[in-house]
Amino acid sequence: MASLAERVWGHGRIAAGLLFNLLVSICIVFLNKWIYVHHGFPNMSLTLVHFVVTWLGLYICQKLDIFAPKSLPPSKLLLLALSFCGFVVFTNLSLQNNTIGTYQLAKAMTTPVIIAIQTLCYQKSFSTRIQLTLIPITLGVILNSYYDVKFNFLGMVFAALGVLVTSLYQVWVGAKQHELQVNSMQLLYYQAPMSSAMLLVAVPFFEPVFGEGGIFGPWSVSAMLMVLLSGVIAFMVNLSIYWIIGNTSPVTYNMFGHFKFCITLCGGYILFKDPLSINQGLGILCTLFGILAYTHFKLSEQEGNKSKLVQRP
């Protein structure tokens, strides 16, 4: 009975963790969009708030022994911290200037770009079937963008830059974790304050600091509370992703990611009344099919490699 109770408790804990991640992941997208649309809070300043709150949250976590910090040379993290700034700023600018559907779908292009970077720069090879899944992903994004009645050229430029910098960041994070022998929380603990300092220097050149529209401007109490809440939720997203990766399988993590993708798309059209044409719907289905196929082939190849290693004498 004890083992059954433990299993039930374990499954319940994982279900609660997944549900929490679902809620905060969707909430951060809609909350940020709401802040941009209804309050006009400056993008880089909001990103700076996110970074500072994330660093403070990680500081509290290490004090509570949730993870053990590891001493890292700052020189090895400079480029990573800079790309972290770029990917969050450009992704938020994409959200600010595009519909949620276009923003979410553009993020799907990260997979093809990562494969291109790893193939061209790191001489990594991918199977033909993995490469073929990039066709529906890319075609779906193009279809959605072409038929988006709220098409915004500047928004698409920000989306493209966001995808490029995000892809570079994800490739470099994997390389740095392997090189420095650290986990994602240990890396983020040093990276977040460095990125905060970089943005602190950059913000005055791109956005007002004081007065109307500045981070220290005359904002309403509700606007400031929403910005602070956005920072706390951004930290919770990072923390819950770390927990899910550590407590579930890659299949669970990836499949749950696709579920969030669909929920966020639907929520964007319902909450912000974004128009959706039949062709856009086909584009979304096309991209989703490509993502699911990529995940299926990638995970089956990983399982195949594991079984080969186990069978070796």
N, C-alpha and C positions, 0 to 999 in steps of 0.2 A: 504493500500500500504506500509505503514511504517513497519508493522509486516512482510510482505512478503519480503521486502528488508532486514530486520534484519535476517530473516531465511536464505535467500540466502547468506548473509554476514557470518553468523555463519557456514553454511555448507562449504562455500569457505575457511574459516579460518581453519576448521578441515582438509579439503582436503589438504591444503597447509602444515599444520603441519605434516600430515601423509607422504606426499611426501618428505618433508625435512628429516624426520626420516629415510625413505627408502634410500635416497641418502647418508646420513652420515653413516648409519649402514653398508651399502654395501661398501662404500668408505673406512671405517676404516679397514675392513678385507683385501681388495685388496691392500691398501696402505701399511699396515704392512707387508704383504707377499712380496710386491715389495721391501721394505726396507731390509728385511732379505735376499732375493734372490740376489738383485743387489748391495746392499751396505754392507751387513754383519754387520749391527749395532747390538751391544750386547743387548740381550733380556731384562735383568733386568734393564739395563740403560734406555731402551726405556720405560719400565713400570714406572720407576721413573719420567721420563719427563711427562708421562701421568698424574701421580698423582699430580705433582707440578702444572701443567697447570690447572687441574680440581679444585684444591684448590684455585688457583688465580681467576679462573672463578667464583667460588662460592662466593668468597670474594667480587668480583665486583657486583654479583647478589644481595647479601644482602645489599650492599651500595645503590643499585638502588631500594631497597624495594621490590624485586621480592619474597623474603621469609624472615621471621624473625628468626634469630638464637636463639637457646635455650641453656642455660647453662647446660652442661652434665658432670658428673664425669668421668674423663679419665680412671679410673680403670675398669669401666663397659664396656669400648669400646676396651680394649687391645686385647682380643681374636678375636673380630670382625675385627679389623684393621689388625691383623696378617693373618686371613683367607682371607681378601680382597687382601693382597699381594700375598698369595699363589694361589688364584684362577686366578688372572690376569697373573701372571708369568707363571703358568703351562699351561693356555689356550694359551698364546702367544708362548710358547715352542712347544705346539701341532701344532699350525699354522706354525711355523718355520720348523718342521720336518715331517709334513704330507702334502698330497695334500689337497686342499681346501675342496674337497668333503668329505674326511675322517674326516677332522677337524670339518666340519659343522655337519656331521652325528653323530660323537662321542658326540657332545654337546647335542644331543637328549636324551642321556642316563641319563641326569640330572633328568628328570621326574621320571623314575623308582627308582633311587637312593634316591631322596627326599622322595618318598613314603616309601621306606624301612627304612630310618632314622626315619621318623615320626611314623611308625608302631612299630619299635623296641625300640626306645628311648623315644617317647612321648605318647605311647599307643593310637595313633590315628587310627581309623578304616576307611577302604575304601570299597566301594561296590564291589561285584564280577565283575561287568562289567568294572569298572575302573581298577581293577587288571588284567583283561583279555587283556586290551589294551596294557599292558606292553609286552605281547608276541610278537606282530608284530614289536613294536619299537626295542626291543632287537634283534630279529631275523634279522631284516633289517640291523642293525649296524654290526652284526657278518658276514652276507653275504657280505656286502660292504668291510669290512676289509680283509676277507679271499681271495676275488678275486681282491683286489687292487694290480696291478702289481708294484706299487711303495711302497709296504708295508715296513714300517720302524718300527722295534721292539721298538727302543728307543722312536720314535714318539708315538706309542701306549701306552707306559708306561706314557709318559707325558700327553696324552689324558685321560687316566684312572685317574691319579692323579688330573688333572684339573676338571674332572667330580665330583670326590669325594669331593674336597675342595669347588668347586662351589656350590654343593648341601648343604654342611654344612653351607656355607656363607648365602645362600638364606633362609635356615631354621632359622638361628640365626638372620638375619636381621628382619624377620617377628616377632620373639620373642622380639627383642630389641625395635622395633617400638612400640609394644604393651606395653612393660614394662615401657619404658621411655616416652610414649605418644608424639612421634615426627613423622614427615613425612620423606620421603627418603632424601630430600635435607638437612634438618636439621641434619640428621644422617651423611650424607656424608661430610658435612661441617667440622665436628670434626674428622671424620674417615680418610679423605684424607691426612691431614698433619701428622697424627700419622703413617699412612702407608708409607708416604714419608720418615719420619725419620727412620723407620725400614729398608727400602730399602737402604737408604743412608749409614747405618751402614753395611748392608749385602753385597752391591755391591763390595767393595774392596776384599772380601774373595772369590768371584766367577768369577769376571770379571776384566780385566785391567782398570785402571782409566785414566792413561796418556799413551802416546805413541800409537803405532799401535793397532787398535781395541778397544781402550779405549774411554769412553764417552768424554774425553777432548783431544782425539787424533787428528791427522791431517786429519779431514774429509773435503770433498769437500763442497763448498757452497750449491750445490744442495742437498747433503745428509742431511746437517743440516736443510735446509728449509723443506725438506720432514719430518724429525723427528719432527720439531716444528709444522708443519701442522697436523701431526698425533696426537699430543697432543691436539691441538685445536679441531680437529674432534672428538676425544675421549670424550672431555668435552661436545661437542654439542650432541653426542649420549645420554649421561646421562641426559642432560637438556631436550631434545626432548621426551625421554621416560617418564620423570616426567610430562611433559606437556600433552602427550597423555593419560596417566593414569588419569589425573585430568580432562580432557575435553571430553573423549569418554567412551563408555561402555566396560566391560571386553570382550564382544564378538568381538568388533572392534579391540581391542588391540591384542587378541589372533589370530584372522583370519589374521590380517596384519602381525603378526609374522610369520605365515606359508608362506605367500606370499614372505616375505624377505628370508626365508629359501630356497625356490625354486629358486629365482633370484640369490642368492649367489652361490648356487650349479652350476647353469648354467654358471654364469660368471666365476667361477673357471676353468671350463673345456674349455671355449672359450679363456680367457685371458692367462692362464698359460699352455694351451695345455695338460692338465692332461688327460691321457687315461681313457676311460670308457667302461668296458665290459658289456655285456647283464646281467650277474649275478649281477654286481654292480648296474645297473639300476633297477633290480628287488628289490635289497636290499633297495635302496632309496625310491621306491614306497611303499614297505612294511612298512618302518619306517614312511613315510608321512601318510599312512593310519592309523597307530597306533596313531600318534599325533593328527590327525583330530578326530578320534573316542574318544580319551581321552578328548579333548577339548569339544566336543559335550556333552558327558556324564557329565563332570564336571560342565559345565555351566547349563545344564538342572537340575542337582541336586541342584545347588545354587538357581536357580529360584524357584524350588519346595519348598525349605526351606523358601525362602522369602514369598511365597504365604501362607504357613502354619502360619508364624508369623503374617501376616496381618489378617488372618481369625480368630485368637484367640480372644476371647471376653476380 
